[in-house]
Amino acid sequence: MSHIVTEFGIQDALQQLGIKALNDGTSTGSENFGSGDIIASYSPVDGALIGKVKTTTKADYGKVMVQATDAFKTWRTTPAPQRGEIVRQFGEKLRELKEPLGKLVSYEMGKSYQEGLGEVQEMIDICDFAVGLSRQLHGLTMHSERPGHRMYEQYHPLGVVGIISAFNFPVAVWAWNTALAWICGDVCIWKPSEKVPLCGIACQHIAAQVFKANNLPEGISCLINGDYKVGEFMTQDPRVPLISATGSVRMGKIVAQVVASRLGKSLLELGGNNAIIVTPDADIKMTIIGAVFGAVGTAGQRCTSTRRLIIHESIYDTVKEALVRAYNQLKIGNPLDENNHVGPLIDTDAVALYENALRKVQEEGGTLLVEGGVLKGEGYESGCYVKPAIAEARNNFKIVQHETFAPVLYLLKYSGDVTNAIALQNGVDQGLSSAIMTNNLREAETFLSCVGSDCGIANVNIGTSGAEIGGAFGGEKETGGGRESGSDAWKIYMRRQTNTINYTTELPLAQGIKFDL
Ligand code: NAD
């Protein structure tokens, strides 16, 4: 057993989360979730086998669907505020288990323990938000053109919501979807990423405890495990009216077509290519903190990670030198050790993509300012640790146009006014997160105006990553157009119905049409 498992209490954490055994591969608490092939979960932190999980076969999926559709019959007629009470209890359980779950997220995915805790805090926050929302699923009333008529609209539960999630937020993205879907009266089937299956099992255990304590069917929250083929069971299934899929643009393009071909709804949260514009009026100290956290946090594996810095030529050298100094101070290693800033990438395939990006940017004419490279030796045995890199590049390089899910930051220079920087910022296919660092009101407001950033998220004097749950989260263009989490994102989990009621003895037709018998 690796010293990290003993030193950082991983085994205790797994036990508290109901995941029974470590490293024996026979008993991970996954027995009830499938009878298919086995997938093994190795930690990118130390390369150790954490556990093995059985995948869901088509026949297993059929049973899960029966459980879910049965549970929907009970759940949809449970009053929304009572559904909110269940979500409140789920949030309380998460508060109790925040540390072990944060630890598992850190150990299975590789993000820092602080970020693991932050992810669980996001789950708690969305539960709180959803509890309040459970008393506010408002429709509108409007005036009818016909006398003695009343018109209004209301929202009803949709049914079974299919959730497909990415490896980099192994628990929060599920909670963003599920907490809202539950208060809306939907039941959920979740397929977590095959790279972090134990996080999924831990969450399922927590949800199941809450449903059991309230004599509610566990089918309100279902889990299926496996790779894209298991995801396809849901995307192809007309019994799943909404698919919420988080992951790469490549995945989103396939899922969107499959779901659209059966006229289902999809909520897509796909890749980004996020930039910070740094103008001559920027606070340089804030810029460096925001840019470095954005680029190296979660080892560059956030959908909102900062990939491009668009810097005005007048301050380019100053920013560049400060960044290089900051990168030289970064500590890379075990993410459970809070002295380290940067943990591992998810697996060695991700390392290969990182190396490819460094090669490609040079082939296209870029220059490495901070060289990067794969770390070897003691503490780096998993082969997943890389040094964050910085390259001077141009926006039209193919590799710059592409989202590399690793800590590679491209520096781009602009001249003239802020509109030139905005053109570069918008000059990519993705449209998730964007930011401007400036104390100049005109620049900030131009960036936020309709001729400014074309992204779903546009920040002033804050980096690109680290959104709060209160706002709707998502992006435009190839990021997929979906919105989840706060604001009115709940509406996608419900079906809207317009009702017109006639309380007269006449039957006037709309638009004054005459039809006398
Ligand atoms: P991925 O696309 O490889 O996989 C994501 C999920 O989709 C996995 O569960 C996978 O099994 C499933 N999947 C893949 N192909 C499928 C198909 N044809 N049908 C059904 N399911 C399928 O992504 P990843 O490597 O796990 O995650 C990284 C990507 O996710 C990055 O591009 C990142 O930007 C993006 N991401 C976006 C957001 C957002 O909110 N916009 C959040 C997190 C991650």
Residues whose N, C-alpha, C, O or C-beta is under 5 A from the ligand:
A	BS01	NAD	I164 S165 A166 F167 K191 P192 S193 E194 G226 D227 Y228 G231 E232 T246 G247 S248 V249 M251 I254 E269 L270 G271 G272 R302 C303
